Amino acid sequence: MKVYISVDMEGIAGISHHKPTGRQDRGYPAAVLLMTGEANAAIAGAFDGGATEVLVNDSHGSMFNLSQTELDPRATLLQGQKVWSMVAGAGPDRGFGVALFVGYHARAGNPLGTIAHTYSSRPVRSTLNGRPAGEAAINAIALGAWGVPVGLVAGDDVLAAEMADWFPWAERVVVKEGVGREAAASVHPTVARERVRAGAERAVRRAIGGEMRPLVLDPPYIVEVTYQNALQADYACVVPGAERVGETGARFASVDPVMAYRGFLAGVRLAGLVG
C-alpha cells in the first residue's frame, strides 16, 4: 500500500509557541529536529504496518523544513512552494491507500488549541458545511475526492477532539495537551515518537484491512472563513465564485470538493497579501 504523510510543525510535541516555528527564530533548528523525529516515526510505523511506498509532504510554512539527510531513506520527500500546498503529491490517480497527518493542530478560533490557526494567521474562524473545521478537515475533502482516506491525525488533545467528529474511523494520536494558544504540556519526544509510530502502524494495517474511508460530504461543499478585517475578506472574494459574508467573511461553495478546496486555498492566499 502506498502511504501519504503530510507533516506540519505546530502540532509536534515540544512546540508550544509560534515563534520557534518561524525560520528566523533561534529555536527553529530545534523545532525542525522535533518535526523530523515525528516524521521518521510515522514513516517507520507505516512500513511496519505494511506500506510499500511512502511520500512525505513537508507541509509547514514555506514547506522546506525537513532535512533530506535526516529523514528515513525509505521515504520520498516533497518540499517547496507547492500549488496544492498541504495535499500536494496526493492527487488523482496517484494510488495512495491512506493519508497520515502528523504535527497538525486545532482550527482557527479554537480557544485551547496550541498555535490554533487555519493555513495562516488571517482567518479567525473557519467552517466546512457549517461545522467548525481546520486544516485537517479541509485538506481531507480534496483527498476524499481522490479516494484517499485520512487514517491518522497526530497533534494535541484539542485537535484529537475536533477530529473525533470528522474522522471517527481514524487513529488519533495525542502528543501534548493544549493549554492555550501559546502553551502546551508535551510528553517527551521519545514518547511522542513511539505514539506516532504505533499509531501509524495501526492506521496502515487498518487501511489495508479496509477499515478506513475517504471523507465524503453531502454537496455542496461550503468553506466559510472569517478574516481579521474586511479588506482581507475583500481580497479573498476576488476568487471567482466566492461571496462576501457579513463584515469580514468570505464563502466559497461548489458541488465539487476539489473546487471547494481550491477556492478556499486561493482565498486564503489572496487575503495574505494584505494586513
ABEGO torsion letter per residue (X at the ends): XBBBBBBBAAABBGBABAAAABAABAAAAAAAAAAAAAAAAAAAAAAAAGBABBBBBBABEAGBABBAAABBAABBBBBEBBAAEAABGABBGAGBABBBBBGBBBBBGBAABBGBBBGBAABABBBBGGBBBBAAAAAAAAAAAAGBBBABBBEBAAAAAAAAAABAABBBBBABBBAEAABBBBBBAAAAAAAAAAAAAAAAAAAAAGABBBBBBBOBBBBBBBBABAAAAAAAAABBGBBBBEAABBBBBBABAAAAAAAAAAAAAAAAABX
